[in-house]
Amino acid sequence: MRSDMKLDVKDLGSGTKEAKLDGKLDIHGALAIDDAFAELAGASKNILVDLSGVTYLASLGIRTLVQAAKTLSNNGGSIVLFAPQENVEKVLRATGIDTVIPVRHGREEALALLSK
Amino acid sequence: MQALHPHTGGVEKRRFDASWEAMAEAQIWLSDRCAALGLPDGPGNSLQVCFEELATNILRHGNVPGGGTAAHGPLWIEVSIGTDNRQAILTVQDNAAGFDLPHELAHSADRASGSAQVGGLGLTLIRKLADRVEHVQSVTGNCTTLHFEIGT
């Protein structure tokens, strides 16, 4: 299945990873990164997710993020999303997911939440 | 931004097999049609999100319980898109088992919010992103029409 979805991971130390997603998290995109993102969640304490390159998000993509949040929470960690584009933020707010997974506009603000 | 397509009221239609691969192709087709119609980003994105939710719902729940087939032969999904009077209109028709969408939408309100539960997210998105929802359920399948205001 073809997808232009990309996932780049940077190690920030102390079990915290920064995941940069780029592309459309549509059916192709969600299926393309689902396994890798689940694996990342299983191997991390916290994940900072850069959504600035995500141009589309719907419930399949949200499912990937929520499953990762559950895995991290079960291991005593957390996930924070930052820099969503307008359309993506609208979907996050419409579903109320932003009340479960924190969403911030700036990276430093998001990182500060993980440090608490 | 591209101007709205001058021939409002025109409808483009295509039928797809009901599979994840075909639905992903349908998404690309729909995205191309939104661009060709010159839909603004906001309603264009909402329309594509709602299509994904309807398609996902049909794929997950469209088959007759206990069987591998739809109500009438192999499951298919027909998608049409057009504009009319400052609205984008998406119609999704299927031959799946009957689905009471208005009832499900009415009961989806508090299912997802604040609970980290994934189930019901799609219905919540349709309820919040579409400006009007029409649904006809019959013995031969379902037909859902969603309206999205384009604005001025």
Interface residues (C-beta under 8 A of the other chain):
Chain A: M1 D26 I27 H28 L31 Y56 L57 A58 S59 L60 I62 R63 V66 Q67 A69 K70 E86 N87 K90 V91 A94 T95 G96 I97 T99 V100 I101
Chain B: W20 E21 M23 A24 Q27 D41 G42 N45 S46 Q48 V49 E52 E53 A55 T56 A112 S113 G114 S115 A116 V118 L121 G122 T124 L125 K128 L129
